[in-house]
Amino acid sequence: MGGVVSGGVLVLGGSVCVGRCLGVSWCWSVAAGFGLYLGAGGWRFVYTAVRTIRRDLSGLYVLLRVKRIVRHYLRHGDTIPSIFARRVALHPDKPALVEEGSGTVWSFSELDKRSNAVGRWALEQGWRSGDVVAVFMEGRPLMVALWLGLAKVGIEAALINFNLRRESLLHCLDVSGAQGIVFGTELLGAVMEVRSSLAGRMKMFWTGPLPAGHSSSDLCVQDLDLMLASTPQTPPPVTHKKGFNDRLFYIYTSGTTGLPKAAIVVHSRFYRIAAFGYYSFKLRPDDIIYTCLPLYHSAGNIMGVGQCVIHGLTVVIRRKFSASRFWDDCIQYNCTVVQYIGEICRYLLSQPERCSETSHRVRVAIGNGLRPNVWESFAKRFKIKQIGEFYGATECNCSIANLDGKMGACGFNSMILPSVYPIRLLKVEEESMELIRDERGLCVPCGPGEPGVLVGRINQQDPLRRFDGYANQEATNKKIVHNVFRKGDSAYLSGDLMVMDELGYMYFRDRSGDTYRWRGENISTTEVEGVLSSLLNQTDVAVYGVSVPGVEGKAGMAAIAHSGDSFNCDSFLKDVQKCLPSYARPVFLRLCPEVDTTGTFKIQKTRLQREGYDLRHSTDRIYFLNSRAGRYEALTKELYNKILEGRMHL
C-alpha cells in the first residue's frame, strides 16, 4: 500500500509539473494528474482514506494525548502514587472503591490513608525500595491499598493468581524474589500447603477473619489487620528515587502453556494502559465501573482499578464473577461501564432472560476476547451501546483498540499513516510459528487477508514503545526478535496470530500453538470452539489437535463441558456437518464435567492435549467419529487399539 501511495503521489506531482511547462492551467494539470494517479492504483488509497480517516484521526488524537501527558509526567518525575495524590486532593470524599457483598465503601481519602498505613508498616518490617512483597488474595479494596502503599515507599508488589497451588505458587514466589507475603485467610489452605517451604525465607502476614478451628498462635503468621489498625495513616517518609519508568509491581502471565512468567509493570506502563482505555472508549469522570475480574490481572487492576487511581472514577469490585448476579449488581450500584474478559459474555448469554438485563445504565463494555459469533447477540440482548474491545498483553508494546465498534475486530492500524504507530503483522510458518524472512534477512509484512504474528518495534527511550520484559531475563529474551523492519532493530513478539483486512481492522485468530494441521488444512481452534459453543448453547468447549500413529498432521478433538447422559451425538453431528467443513469437524469428542480454565476464563488445554484420547488417563466419555458409518461411536479399548494399529479409517 505504501508503494502505491508513493507512486501515485509522484505521478500526480510529475503530471502537474509537466502540464505547467506546456502552458496548461493549474486546474487542468491537477485534473490530469489526478486521473493518472487513479490509474496508477491511487484510487485504492483514496477509497481507504475516505473509509478510515475519521477512525484514524480519533486514534491519532488518543495516541498524541497520551504521549503528551506521559512526557509531562516524565519531566516532572511523577509516579502512580503522586498522580493518585492529585485525585485525592480534587475529591477526597468521593467513593473510590466499593466492595460488592460487604457494602464496604472507601472514599479517595480513605484509600489514601489506608495505603499510607501500608507504606509505614512495610518500612517497619525493614523492607526498602526495590524489595518485593507478594500479595495473594481475592479481589477487595485492601489489595489496592497494599500495592499502592508499597509503591509509595518504592517497594514492589508481586500480584499472585489466587488459583495457584503448590509448585506453581512456589514458582511465582521464587521468580519474584519476594521477601514477604500477605495472604487472605480465604487462601489459608493453599498457604499451609507450602508453609514449610517458605519458613525462614520470608515474613508472612494474613488478613481477614480466620476460618473456624484456627487461631493466630497456631499459624505462626502475623495478623496484618491488627498491625495496620495501630499504624499511623499519615504519609510515609519517601526516601526512594523511583521515577515514571521504574518498577511498580509484577503481574503474572496466565501460564496456559507453562509456568507463569512475572511481567514487569513500570509506572508509565500502568498509566499508559489505563489512559488508552479511558480516552479510546470515551470514559467520563462520573462513570462507575463494575469489575468482577481478578485484581492480580492487568485487565482488572490496571484497565479497571487504574481508572480510579489516575482518573478519579468509582470502581465496584466483585470478588468472583456471578452470571446470575451481574446485571442486578450493575443496577444496585448505578454502574455505567462493565468489564469483560474471556468467556464472560458467553456465560451471560446462557442465562435465562430477566428484567434486570435491560434495566441498567451500562453504556460501555470494555474487555477482550469477545468472539465474533457472540458480539452481536451480546450487544443486542443487553442493550450495550458500545463494545470497547482491545488487545494487549500486560507486557506488550503493540496494544490496539476498537474505537468505532467494528464487529469482531480487536483493533486497527492505520493504512494511510502506518508509520505513526510502528506495529505490524509478519508472515510466519503457521505450524512452527517461525518468522519468514526475505533475501535481506528482514521479516516479511502481511498483506490484507494474510494471517501473521503481531509485533511492535521496541524503543526503550519511548514509554509507549518500550518493552520491560519479565523478572526472568531468559524469558524476556525469547520475546524479542531482531532485524525486523530494518537491520539492527528489535521488536516485541506477541506470539498471537491475527488477520488484517484492507481497511486495517485486525481480527484475532489464535494464540501461538492454537492451530493444528489436518488433511492439508490449517485449523483454527478458536474458530471451531466458537462454532461448537454456539451449537451447544454457549457451553464451554476446548478444541485441540491430537496425534494419531501413522497419520500425517493432528486430528481434531473437542472437550465439551457436559454432565449427565443426555448428550445426543447424532444430533450434534448433524449440526456440525452444517456449520463446519469436513476437515474441521472433531474426530474425537470428550465429555467432561467441566473444562479447565484460568482465573480469567481462558481455556487451558495442556492437560487435555497430554491425555489425548487415551482411555487410561480419564474416566470421561470419549467418542470417535467413524467417517464410514457416519456417526460418533463410544471409544472402547478395542476401538482404541484399532486406531493405534491403523485399522480404522480417519
C-alpha positions as CSV (number, residue, x, y, z in Angstrom):
1,M,0.0,0.0,0.0
2,G,2.9,2.4,0.8
3,G,4.4,1.8,-2.6
4,V,1.1,2.5,-4.3
5,V,0.6,5.7,-2.3
6,S,4.2,7.0,-3.0
7,G,4.0,6.1,-6.7
8,G,0.6,7.8,-7.0
9,V,1.9,10.9,-5.4
10,L,4.9,11.0,-7.8
11,V,2.6,10.6,-10.8
12,L,0.3,13.3,-9.6
13,G,3.2,15.8,-8.8
14,G,5.0,15.0,-12.1
15,S,1.9,15.4,-14.2
16,V,1.2,18.8,-12.7
17,C,4.8,20.0,-13.4
18,V,4.7,18.8,-17.0
19,G,1.3,20.4,-17.5
20,R,2.6,23.8,-16.3
21,C,5.7,23.5,-18.5
22,L,3.4,23.0,-21.5
23,G,1.3,26.1,-20.5
24,V,-1.7,24.2,-19.3
25,S,-3.8,25.8,-16.5
26,W,-3.4,24.6,-12.9
27,C,-7.0,23.2,-12.9
28,W,-6.4,21.1,-16.0
29,S,-2.9,20.0,-14.7
30,V,-4.3,18.8,-11.4
31,A,-7.3,17.1,-13.1
32,A,-5.0,15.3,-15.5
33,G,-2.6,14.3,-12.7
34,F,-5.4,13.0,-10.5
35,G,-6.6,10.9,-13.4
36,L,-3.2,9.4,-13.9
37,Y,-2.9,8.9,-10.1
38,L,-6.1,6.9,-10.0
39,G,-4.9,4.9,-13.0
40,A,-1.7,4.1,-11.1
41,G,-3.7,2.5,-8.3
42,G,-4.1,5.5,-6.1
43,W,-7.9,5.1,-6.1
44,R,-7.4,2.4,-3.5
45,F,-5.7,4.9,-1.3
46,V,-8.5,7.4,-1.8
47,Y,-11.1,4.8,-1.0
48,T,-9.3,3.6,2.1
49,A,-8.7,7.2,3.3
50,V,-12.4,8.1,2.9
51,R,-13.5,5.0,4.8
52,T,-11.0,5.3,7.6
53,I,-9.9,8.9,8.0
54,R,-12.4,9.6,10.9
55,R,-11.3,6.5,12.8
56,D,-7.6,7.2,12.2
57,L,-7.8,10.8,13.3
58,S,-9.6,9.6,16.5
59,G,-6.8,7.1,17.1
60,L,-4.1,9.7,16.4
61,Y,-5.8,12.1,18.9
62,V,-5.7,9.4,21.6
63,L,-2.1,8.5,20.9
64,L,-0.8,12.1,20.9
65,R,-2.8,13.0,24.0
66,V,-1.5,10.0,26.0
67,K,2.1,10.6,24.7
68,R,1.9,14.3,25.7
69,I,0.8,13.5,29.2
70,V,3.4,10.8,29.6
71,R,6.1,13.2,28.7
72,H,4.8,15.7,31.2
73,Y,4.9,13.1,34.0
74,L,8.4,12.0,32.9
75,R,9.7,15.6,33.1
76,H,8.2,16.2,36.5
77,G,9.4,12.8,38.0
78,D,5.9,11.7,38.7
79,T,4.8,8.2,39.8
80,I,1.4,6.5,40.1
81,P,1.2,7.4,43.9
82,S,1.8,11.1,43.1
83,I,-0.8,11.1,40.3
84,F,-3.2,9.5,42.7
85,A,-2.5,12.1,45.3
86,R,-3.8,14.8,43.0
87,R,-7.1,12.9,42.6
88,V,-7.4,12.7,46.4
89,A,-7.0,16.4,46.6
90,L,-9.6,17.1,44.0
91,H,-12.4,15.0,45.6
92,P,-11.4,13.4,48.9
93,D,-14.9,12.3,49.9
94,K,-15.9,10.8,46.5
95,P,-16.3,7.0,46.6
96,A,-13.2,5.4,45.1
97,L,-13.7,1.7,45.7
98,V,-16.9,-0.2,46.6
99,E,-16.7,-3.9,47.6
100,E,-19.8,-5.7,46.4
101,G,-21.3,-8.0,49.0
102,S,-19.8,-6.5,52.2
103,G,-21.1,-3.0,51.3
104,T,-17.7,-1.5,52.1
105,V,-17.2,1.9,50.5
106,W,-13.8,3.6,50.6
107,S,-13.6,7.2,49.7
108,F,-10.4,8.6,47.9
109,S,-9.2,9.9,51.3
110,E,-9.8,6.6,52.9
111,L,-7.9,4.7,50.3
112,D,-5.1,7.3,50.6
113,K,-4.9,6.9,54.4
114,R,-5.1,3.1,54.3
115,S,-2.2,3.0,51.7
116,N,-0.2,5.4,53.9
117,A,-0.5,2.9,56.8
118,V,0.6,0.1,54.5
119,G,3.7,2.1,53.4
120,R,4.6,2.8,57.1
121,W,4.0,-0.8,58.1
122,A,6.3,-2.0,55.2
123,L,9.2,0.2,56.3
124,E,8.7,-1.0,59.9
125,Q,9.4,-4.6,58.6
126,G,12.8,-3.4,57.3
127,W,11.9,-3.5,53.7
128,R,13.3,-0.8,51.4
129,S,13.0,0.4,47.9
130,G,13.4,-2.4,45.3
131,D,12.3,-5.1,47.7
132,V,9.3,-7.3,46.7
133,V,6.3,-8.4,48.7
134,A,3.8,-11.0,47.4
135,V,0.1,-10.3,47.6
136,F,-2.1,-13.4,47.5
137,M,-5.8,-12.8,48.0
138,E,-9.1,-12.4,46.3
139,G,-10.1,-9.0,44.9
140,R,-11.0,-6.4,47.6
141,P,-10.2,-2.7,48.3
142,L,-7.3,-3.8,50.7
143,M,-5.5,-5.3,47.8
144,V,-5.4,-2.0,46.0
145,A,-4.2,-0.3,49.2
146,L,-1.5,-2.8,49.6
147,W,0.2,-2.4,46.2
148,L,-0.4,1.4,46.3
149,G,1.0,1.8,49.8
150,L,4.0,-0.4,48.9
151,A,4.6,1.8,45.8
152,K,4.6,4.9,48.0
153,V,7.8,3.7,49.6
154,G,9.3,2.2,46.5
155,I,8.5,-1.5,47.3
156,E,7.2,-3.7,44.5
157,A,4.2,-6.0,44.9
158,A,4.0,-9.4,43.2
159,L,0.3,-9.9,42.5
160,I,-0.2,-13.7,42.7
161,N,-3.0,-15.6,41.0
162,F,-5.2,-16.9,43.8
163,N,-5.9,-20.1,41.9
164,L,-2.3,-21.3,42.1
165,R,-1.3,-24.1,44.4
166,R,1.9,-25.9,45.5
167,E,4.6,-26.0,42.8
168,S,3.1,-23.2,40.7
169,L,2.6,-21.0,43.8
170,L,6.2,-21.6,44.9
171,H,7.5,-20.9,41.4
172,C,5.7,-17.4,41.3
173,L,7.1,-16.5,44.8
174,D,10.6,-17.6,43.7
175,V,10.8,-15.8,40.4
176,S,9.7,-12.5,42.0
177,G,12.3,-12.8,44.8
178,A,9.6,-11.9,47.3
179,Q,10.8,-11.2,50.9
180,G,7.3,-11.3,52.4
181,I,3.8,-12.5,51.6
182,V,0.4,-11.1,52.6
183,F,-2.4,-13.5,52.0
184,G,-6.2,-13.5,52.5
185,T,-7.5,-16.1,55.0
186,E,-9.7,-17.5,52.3
187,L,-6.5,-18.9,50.9
188,L,-5.2,-20.2,54.2
189,G,-5.3,-23.8,53.0
190,A,-3.1,-23.0,49.9
191,V,-0.5,-21.2,52.1
192,M,-0.4,-24.0,54.6
193,E,0.4,-26.5,51.8
194,V,3.7,-24.6,51.1
195,R,4.4,-23.1,54.5
196,S,7.2,-25.5,55.3
197,S,9.0,-24.4,52.1
198,L,8.5,-20.7,52.9
199,A,9.6,-20.9,56.6
200,G,12.7,-18.8,57.2
201,R,12.6,-17.4,53.7
202,M,10.0,-14.7,54.0
203,K,7.8,-12.9,56.5
204,M,4.2,-14.0,56.4
205,F,1.0,-12.0,57.2
206,W,-2.7,-12.8,57.0
207,T,-5.7,-10.6,56.6
208,G,-9.4,-11.3,57.1
209,P,-11.3,-13.4,59.5
210,L,-9.7,-16.7,60.4
211,P,-11.7,-19.9,59.5
212,A,-13.2,-21.9,62.3
213,G,-10.8,-24.1,64.1
214,H,-7.7,-21.9,63.6
215,S,-6.1,-19.4,65.9
216,S,-3.2,-16.9,65.3
217,S,-1.0,-18.8,67.8
218,D,-1.3,-22.0,65.8
219,L,-0.3,-20.4,62.5
220,C,2.9,-18.6,63.4
221,V,1.8,-15.9,61.0
222,Q,1.3,-12.3,61.9
223,D,-2.1,-10.5,61.8
224,L,-1.8,-7.7,59.2
225,D,-5.2,-6.2,60.1
226,L,-4.2,-5.8,63.7
227,M,-0.9,-4.2,62.7
228,L,-2.4,-1.7,60.3
229,A,-5.0,-0.7,62.8
230,S,-2.2,0.6,65.1
231,T,-0.1,2.2,62.3
232,P,-0.4,6.0,61.7
233,Q,-2.2,6.9,58.5
234,T,-0.1,9.9,57.7
235,P,2.1,9.9,54.6
236,P,5.2,7.7,55.0
237,P,8.6,9.1,54.5
238,V,9.7,9.0,50.9
239,T,13.4,8.2,50.6
240,H,13.5,6.3,47.3
241,K,14.3,7.9,43.9
242,K,12.0,5.9,41.7
243,G,10.6,7.6,38.6
244,F,7.9,7.1,36.0
245,N,9.9,4.4,34.2
246,D,10.8,2.4,37.3
247,R,9.1,-0.8,38.6
248,L,5.7,-0.6,40.1
249,F,4.7,-4.2,40.5
250,Y,4.6,-7.6,38.9
251,I,1.7,-9.3,37.1
252,Y,2.0,-12.9,36.0
253,T,1.1,-14.4,32.7
254,S,-1.7,-16.9,32.8
255,G,0.6,-19.9,32.3
256,T,-1.6,-21.6,29.7
257,T,1.5,-23.0,28.0
258,G,3.8,-23.5,31.0
259,L,4.6,-21.9,34.4
260,P,3.6,-18.3,34.8
261,K,6.1,-15.5,34.0
262,A,6.4,-12.4,36.1
263,A,5.8,-9.4,33.8
264,I,7.4,-6.2,34.9
265,V,4.9,-3.3,35.2
266,V,6.6,0.1,35.5
267,H,4.7,3.3,36.5
268,S,4.5,4.6,32.9
269,R,3.1,1.3,31.6
270,F,0.4,1.3,34.3
271,Y,-0.6,4.8,33.2
272,R,-0.4,4.0,29.5
273,I,-2.8,1.0,29.7
274,A,-5.3,2.9,31.9
275,A,-5.1,6.1,29.9
276,F,-5.5,4.4,26.5
277,G,-8.7,2.7,27.8
278,Y,-10.0,6.0,29.2
279,Y,-9.6,8.1,26.1
280,S,-10.2,5.3,23.5
281,F,-13.6,4.4,24.9
282,K,-14.6,8.0,25.9
283,L,-15.0,7.3,29.6
284,R,-16.1,10.1,31.9
285,P,-15.1,11.3,35.4
286,D,-18.6,10.5,36.7
287,D,-18.6,6.9,35.4
288,I,-18.9,3.9,37.8
289,I,-17.1,0.8,36.6
290,Y,-18.2,-2.7,37.6
291,T,-15.4,-5.3,37.6
292,C,-15.7,-8.9,38.5
293,L,-12.2,-9.6,37.1
294,P,-9.4,-10.7,39.4
295,L,-7.1,-7.9,40.6
296,Y,-4.0,-10.0,40.0
297,H,-4.7,-9.5,36.3
298,S,-3.9,-6.3,34.3
299,A,-7.5,-6.0,33.0
300,G,-9.0,-5.8,36.5
301,N,-6.2,-4.0,38.3
302,I,-5.0,-1.6,35.6
303,M,-7.7,-1.1,33.0
304,G,-10.3,-1.2,35.7
305,V,-8.9,0.0,39.1
306,G,-6.5,2.2,37.1
307,Q,-9.4,4.4,36.1
308,C,-10.0,5.1,39.8
309,V,-6.3,5.7,40.7
310,I,-5.4,8.0,37.8
311,H,-8.7,9.4,36.6
312,G,-10.8,9.5,39.7
313,L,-13.6,7.1,38.7
314,T,-15.5,4.9,41.2
315,V,-14.9,1.2,40.8
316,V,-17.2,-1.5,42.2
317,I,-15.2,-4.7,42.9
318,R,-16.8,-8.1,43.0
319,R,-14.5,-10.9,44.2
320,K,-15.8,-13.5,41.8
321,F,-17.9,-13.4,38.6
322,S,-21.5,-14.4,39.0
323,A,-23.6,-14.7,35.8
324,S,-26.9,-14.6,37.8
325,R,-26.0,-11.5,39.8
326,F,-24.1,-9.5,37.1
327,W,-26.9,-7.1,35.9
328,D,-28.5,-6.9,39.4
329,D,-25.2,-5.6,40.7
330,C,-24.9,-3.1,37.9
331,I,-28.4,-1.7,38.8
332,Q,-27.7,-1.7,42.5
333,Y,-24.5,0.4,42.2
334,N,-25.6,2.5,39.2
335,C,-22.8,1.2,37.0
336,T,-22.2,2.8,33.6
337,V,-19.2,0.7,32.5
338,V,-18.6,-3.0,32.8
339,Q,-15.5,-5.1,32.2
340,Y,-15.4,-8.5,30.5
341,I,-12.8,-10.9,29.5
342,G,-12.6,-14.4,28.1
343,E,-16.0,-16.1,28.2
344,I,-17.9,-13.8,30.5
345,C,-20.2,-12.5,27.7
346,R,-21.0,-16.0,26.6
347,Y,-21.8,-17.1,30.2
348,L,-24.2,-14.1,30.4
349,L,-25.9,-15.1,27.2
350,S,-26.5,-18.6,28.5
351,Q,-28.5,-17.2,31.5
352,P,-32.4,-17.1,31.3
353,E,-33.8,-13.7,30.3
354,R,-34.7,-11.4,33.2
355,C,-35.8,-7.8,33.5
356,S,-32.6,-6.5,35.1
357,E,-30.6,-7.3,32.0
358,T,-32.0,-4.3,30.2
359,S,-32.9,-2.0,33.1
360,H,-29.3,-1.0,33.8
361,R,-27.5,2.2,33.0
362,V,-24.5,0.5,31.4
363,R,-23.4,2.1,28.1
364,V,-19.9,0.7,27.6
365,A,-18.5,-2.8,27.9
366,I,-14.7,-2.9,27.9
367,G,-12.6,-6.0,27.5
368,N,-11.0,-8.5,25.2
369,G,-11.7,-12.0,23.8
370,L,-15.3,-11.3,22.7
371,R,-15.9,-13.8,19.9
372,P,-17.5,-12.5,16.7
373,N,-20.3,-15.1,17.0
374,V,-21.2,-13.7,20.4
375,W,-20.6,-10.0,19.8
376,E,-23.9,-9.0,18.1
377,S,-26.1,-11.2,20.4
378,F,-24.5,-9.7,23.5
379,A,-24.8,-6.1,22.4
380,K,-28.4,-6.5,21.2
381,R,-29.8,-8.6,24.1
382,F,-28.3,-6.5,26.8
383,K,-28.7,-3.1,25.0
384,I,-25.0,-2.2,25.2
385,K,-24.3,0.9,23.1
386,Q,-20.6,0.5,22.8
387,I,-18.3,-2.6,22.9
388,G,-14.8,-1.5,23.8
389,E,-12.8,-4.4,22.5
390,F,-9.0,-4.1,22.8
391,Y,-5.9,-6.3,22.5
392,G,-2.8,-6.1,24.6
393,A,-0.9,-8.4,26.9
394,T,0.4,-6.9,30.2
395,E,3.9,-6.6,28.9
396,C,3.4,-5.9,25.2
397,N,4.1,-2.6,23.3
398,C,1.7,-3.3,20.5
399,S,-1.7,-2.7,22.1
400,I,-4.6,-1.9,19.8
401,A,-8.2,-0.9,20.4
402,N,-11.5,-1.0,18.5
403,L,-12.6,2.7,18.6
404,D,-15.6,2.6,16.3
405,G,-17.4,-0.6,17.2
406,K,-16.3,-2.6,14.1
407,M,-17.9,-6.0,15.0
408,G,-15.3,-8.7,15.6
409,A,-12.2,-6.5,15.4
410,C,-9.9,-6.2,18.3
411,G,-8.3,-3.0,17.0
412,F,-6.8,-1.5,13.9
413,N,-3.7,0.1,12.5
414,S,-3.8,3.0,10.0
415,M,-3.4,2.1,6.3
416,I,-2.8,5.7,5.3
417,L,-0.4,6.6,8.2
418,P,1.1,3.2,9.1
419,S,4.4,4.5,10.5
420,V,2.7,6.6,13.2
421,Y,2.2,3.5,15.3
422,P,5.0,1.1,14.4
423,I,3.3,-2.3,14.7
424,R,3.0,-4.9,12.0
425,L,1.7,-8.3,11.2
426,L,4.5,-10.5,10.0
427,K,4.4,-13.7,7.9
428,V,5.1,-16.9,9.8
429,E,5.2,-20.6,9.2
430,E,1.9,-21.3,11.0
431,E,2.9,-24.7,12.3
432,S,6.2,-23.7,13.8
433,M,5.4,-20.0,14.2
434,E,8.9,-19.2,12.8
435,L,9.1,-15.8,11.2
436,I,9.6,-15.8,7.4
437,R,12.4,-13.6,6.2
438,D,13.3,-12.1,2.8
439,E,16.7,-12.3,0.9
440,R,17.9,-9.4,3.1
441,G,17.2,-11.3,6.3
442,L,14.3,-8.9,7.2
443,C,10.8,-10.0,8.2
444,V,8.0,-10.1,5.6
445,P,4.9,-8.0,6.4
446,C,1.5,-9.4,5.7
447,G,-1.0,-8.0,3.2
448,P,-4.7,-7.8,3.8
449,G,-6.2,-11.2,4.5
450,E,-2.9,-12.9,5.3
451,P,-2.5,-14.3,8.8
452,G,0.5,-13.2,10.7
453,V,2.0,-12.6,14.1
454,L,1.7,-9.2,15.7
455,V,4.9,-7.4,16.6
456,G,5.8,-3.9,17.9
457,R,9.0,-2.0,17.3
458,I,11.0,-1.5,20.6
459,N,12.3,1.9,21.6
460,Q,13.4,1.9,25.2
461,Q,13.5,5.7,25.2
462,D,9.8,5.9,24.5
463,P,7.4,4.9,27.3
464,L,4.8,3.9,24.7
465,R,7.3,1.7,22.7
466,R,9.5,0.2,25.5
467,F,9.5,-3.5,26.5
468,D,10.3,-4.1,30.1
469,G,10.0,-7.9,29.9
470,Y,9.9,-10.3,32.8
471,A,11.7,-10.9,36.1
472,N,13.5,-13.7,34.3
473,Q,15.9,-12.5,31.6
474,E,15.8,-15.7,29.6
475,A,12.0,-15.3,29.3
476,T,12.5,-11.7,28.2
477,N,15.0,-12.6,25.5
478,K,12.6,-15.1,24.0
479,K,10.0,-12.3,23.3
480,I,12.5,-10.1,21.4
481,V,13.3,-10.5,17.7
482,H,15.9,-8.6,15.7
483,N,16.3,-7.3,12.2
484,V,12.5,-6.9,11.8
485,F,11.8,-3.7,9.9
486,R,15.4,-2.8,9.2
487,K,18.9,-4.1,10.1
488,G,19.8,-3.7,13.7
489,D,16.3,-3.0,15.1
490,S,14.3,-5.1,17.5
491,A,10.7,-5.8,18.2
492,Y,8.4,-7.4,20.8
493,L,7.0,-10.7,19.5
494,S,3.4,-11.2,20.7
495,G,3.0,-14.8,19.6
496,D,-0.6,-14.1,18.6
497,L,-1.9,-14.7,15.1
498,M,-4.1,-12.1,13.6
499,V,-5.6,-11.1,10.2
500,M,-5.9,-7.6,8.9
501,D,-8.5,-6.5,6.3
502,E,-8.0,-3.9,3.6
503,L,-9.1,-1.1,5.9
504,G,-6.6,-2.0,8.6
505,Y,-9.0,-3.7,11.1
506,M,-7.4,-6.6,12.9
507,Y,-9.1,-9.8,13.9
508,F,-7.7,-12.1,16.5
509,R,-7.1,-15.5,15.0
510,D,-5.1,-17.7,17.5
511,R,-2.6,-17.7,20.2
512,S,0.7,-19.4,19.5
513,G,0.1,-23.2,19.4
514,D,-3.7,-22.8,18.8
515,T,-3.7,-24.1,15.3
516,Y,-3.2,-27.6,14.0
517,R,-2.9,-29.1,10.5
518,W,-5.3,-31.8,9.3
519,R,-6.0,-33.1,5.8
520,G,-3.7,-30.4,4.4
521,E,-5.6,-27.6,6.1
522,N,-4.7,-25.3,9.0
523,I,-7.4,-25.5,11.6
524,S,-8.1,-22.6,13.9
525,T,-9.1,-23.9,17.3
526,T,-10.6,-20.5,18.2
527,E,-13.0,-20.6,15.3
528,V,-14.0,-24.2,15.8
529,E,-14.6,-23.5,19.5
530,G,-16.8,-20.6,18.7
531,V,-19.0,-22.7,16.3
532,L,-19.3,-25.7,18.7
533,S,-20.1,-23.5,21.7
534,S,-22.9,-21.7,19.8
535,L,-24.4,-25.1,18.7
536,L,-24.3,-26.2,22.4
537,N,-26.0,-23.0,23.8
538,Q,-22.7,-21.4,24.8
539,T,-21.3,-24.4,26.6
540,D,-17.6,-24.4,27.4
541,V,-15.6,-26.2,24.6
542,A,-11.9,-26.7,24.2
543,V,-10.6,-27.7,20.8
544,Y,-7.1,-29.1,20.2
545,G,-5.1,-31.4,17.9
546,V,-4.1,-34.9,18.9
547,S,-1.6,-37.2,17.1
548,V,-2.7,-40.5,15.6
549,P,0.1,-43.0,14.8
550,G,0.9,-43.3,11.1
551,V,-1.3,-40.3,10.1
552,E,0.0,-37.0,9.0
553,G,-1.0,-33.9,11.0
554,K,-3.2,-33.9,14.0
555,A,-6.8,-35.0,14.3
556,G,-9.2,-32.5,15.9
557,M,-10.5,-33.3,19.4
558,A,-13.2,-31.3,21.3
559,A,-13.6,-31.4,25.1
560,I,-17.1,-30.4,25.9
561,A,-18.4,-29.4,29.4
562,H,-21.3,-31.8,29.9
563,S,-22.6,-33.8,32.8
564,G,-25.3,-36.5,32.7
565,D,-26.3,-38.9,30.0
566,S,-28.4,-36.8,27.7
567,F,-25.8,-35.8,25.1
568,N,-27.1,-36.7,21.6
569,C,-24.1,-37.4,19.4
570,D,-26.3,-37.9,16.3
571,S,-28.0,-34.6,16.6
572,F,-24.7,-32.9,17.4
573,L,-23.0,-34.4,14.3
574,K,-25.8,-33.2,12.0
575,D,-25.4,-29.6,13.3
576,V,-21.6,-29.8,13.0
577,Q,-21.9,-31.0,9.4
578,K,-24.0,-27.9,8.5
579,C,-21.5,-25.5,10.1
580,L,-18.0,-26.9,9.6
581,P,-16.1,-28.3,6.6
582,S,-15.2,-31.9,6.9
583,Y,-11.6,-31.3,7.8
584,A,-12.6,-29.1,10.8
585,R,-15.1,-31.5,12.4
586,P,-13.8,-33.0,15.6
587,V,-12.6,-36.6,15.1
588,F,-12.7,-37.2,18.9
589,L,-15.2,-35.9,21.5
590,R,-14.6,-35.9,25.2
591,L,-17.5,-35.2,27.6
592,C,-16.2,-33.9,30.9
593,P,-17.9,-32.2,33.9
594,E,-16.0,-29.0,33.2
595,V,-13.3,-27.6,31.0
596,D,-10.1,-26.3,32.7
597,T,-9.9,-22.5,32.6
598,T,-7.7,-19.9,34.1
599,G,-8.9,-17.3,36.6
600,T,-9.7,-15.0,33.6
601,F,-11.7,-17.7,31.8
602,K,-9.1,-18.6,29.2
603,I,-9.4,-22.3,28.4
604,Q,-6.4,-24.4,29.4
605,K,-5.6,-27.3,27.1
606,T,-2.3,-28.5,28.4
607,R,-3.7,-31.4,30.4
608,L,-6.3,-32.3,27.8
609,Q,-3.7,-32.4,25.0
610,R,-1.4,-34.5,27.1
611,E,-4.1,-37.1,27.9
612,G,-5.5,-37.1,24.3
613,Y,-7.9,-39.9,23.7
614,D,-6.1,-42.5,25.8
615,L,-8.8,-44.2,27.9
616,R,-6.3,-45.0,30.7
617,H,-5.9,-41.3,31.6
618,S,-9.5,-40.4,32.2
619,T,-12.9,-41.7,33.2
620,D,-14.7,-39.2,30.9
621,R,-16.7,-40.4,28.0
622,I,-14.8,-40.3,24.7
623,Y,-16.3,-40.7,21.2
624,F,-14.7,-41.4,17.8
625,L,-16.1,-40.1,14.5
626,N,-16.5,-43.2,12.3
627,S,-16.5,-41.5,9.0
628,R,-17.6,-44.6,7.1
629,A,-20.5,-45.3,9.4
630,G,-21.3,-41.5,9.6
631,R,-21.6,-41.4,13.3
632,Y,-19.8,-40.9,16.6
633,E,-19.1,-44.1,18.4
634,A,-18.2,-44.6,22.0
635,L,-14.4,-45.3,22.2
636,T,-13.7,-48.7,23.7
637,K,-10.4,-50.4,24.3
638,E,-10.9,-52.5,21.2
639,L,-11.7,-49.5,19.0
640,Y,-8.8,-47.6,20.6
641,N,-6.3,-50.3,19.6
642,K,-7.7,-50.4,16.1
643,I,-7.0,-46.7,15.7
644,L,-3.4,-47.1,17.1
645,E,-2.8,-50.0,14.7
646,G,-4.1,-48.1,11.7
647,R,-7.1,-50.4,11.1
648,M,-9.7,-47.6,11.4
649,H,-10.3,-45.1,8.6
650,L,-10.0,-41.5,9.8
